[in-house]
Amino acid sequence: MTRAFVVILDGLRRDLVSPETTPNLTRFAAGATTFTAHRSVFPSATRVVSAAFSTGCYPARNGLQGNTVALVKDGALTLHDVGRPDFFAAKRALTGSALHRPTMAERLKDRGGVVVFNNVSPGAAYAHDPDGYGTVYHRAGSHAPGLAPVAKPLDVTLGIEGDRAMAERFVAEAVHGAAALSVLWLSEPDTTQHATPLGSPEHLAVLAEADAIAGCVLAAIDRLDEDTLLVVGSDHGHQTVGEVVDIDAYLVAAGLKREGGADVVVAPNGTGALVYVAPEAADRVSAIADAIAAAPWSGTVLAGDQLAEIGQAPTGGLAIAVSMAASDAPNTYGVPGTSAAARPAGGKPDRLGCGQHGGLGRYEQSPVLMIRGRGHRPGIRSGEPTSIVDLAPTILTHLGVPHEGLDGRDLLATLEPHGDQRP
């Protein structure tokens, strides 16, 4: 049987994979192809990455622009938290679709199916299959094909204990099941990294536990006598939060936004931000972009057609993308990479000195990617640029499923002489 497995350790940055910190992942890398220039998308955040993974397309084409986005409701731009369980239902009602491109769950619905075990936010989990073509297990609610209830919901908690319990079910039901594609998405080390400094004893302890969980899953997959593709990696890295900035208040003070108004809406995305501008304020876009670019806390600022440089597009009111200022400055534990963060919406915390992501900083844009399967080269470290959107075509090629119209490419085709259709 031809099958594919994906194991994601949320938030794991590449330089924290080592024999000391992650012995199981290091052991796996020795027999896999490791991609050392792998990047996330923008914003480098899990919900956005999940949609890019599931569709093989960047936000400009898949229709999910951020972890927090603005949508037009009753004629006005309104902020929406993509992590909410009901987000995709709301987006479908307001825009006509959950995502604009088919997911792998849709492409594989009659070709073996997809099963996802996921312990991050509900919205990130449902981005893999918002329309119910496959099976998604999540602690906030699970669905079978047709969005039908599952026989046994996923009753776990966020964090390492929930990850461990979920992984045990993944081995029992997915590894020993028959789905064409099975995805395991752990919440760690991301959950702990948001709450503790990178490199701290608490962080390294949970990283070791997440590595051990991954090791057990990989060992179970190794015992299968099947034609398997195994993808192991992460969705983004982390930077240390050096300061927190209220971009909304900054624009109000500059006279570029009405306080509490929907003329200009800032969607904070960790160390990145998306700025939406209503049609009546379109003449302010250049001034807003210039004002943000002049601030010491801003890094890369892109507006209008420049959004294409990061896989975004000026649609649905999106006018400006902001990656907050980032440096290689180390934190108190010597872990490099510090960024400013946009103040979260809705009173959510952002902790100084702890981890965050969302922008274009060096370390948040350094996720892990290792692949083993037909066509890979064991122990090779490939320095070619790769992205999360490359995983869908790589997986679909392995499974023999047509996949025209994707932004990514089959990564293993470049490693061996068989072209786009590996035997």
Secondary structure, 3 states (H helix, E strand, C coil): CEEEEEEEECCCEHHHCCCCCCHHHHHHHHCCEEECCEECCCCCCHHHHHHHHHHCCCHHHHCCCCCEEEEEECCEEEEEECCCCCHHHHHHHHHCCCCCCCCHHHHCCCCCCEEEEECCCHHHHHCCCCCCCCEEECCCCCEEHHHECCCCCCCCCCCHHHHHHHHHHHHHHHHCCCCCEEEEEECCCHHHHHHCCCCCHHHHHHHHHHHHHHHHHHHHHHCCCCEEEEEEECCCCCEEEEEEECHHHHHHHCCCCCCCCCCEEEEEECCEEEEEECHHHHHHHHHHHHHHHHCCCEEEEEEHHHHHHHCCCCCCCEEEEEEECEEEEECCCCCEEEEEEECCHHHCCCCCCCEECCCCCCCCCCECEEEECCCCCCCCEECCCEEHHHHHHHHHHHCCCCCCCCCCCCHHHHHCCCCCCCC
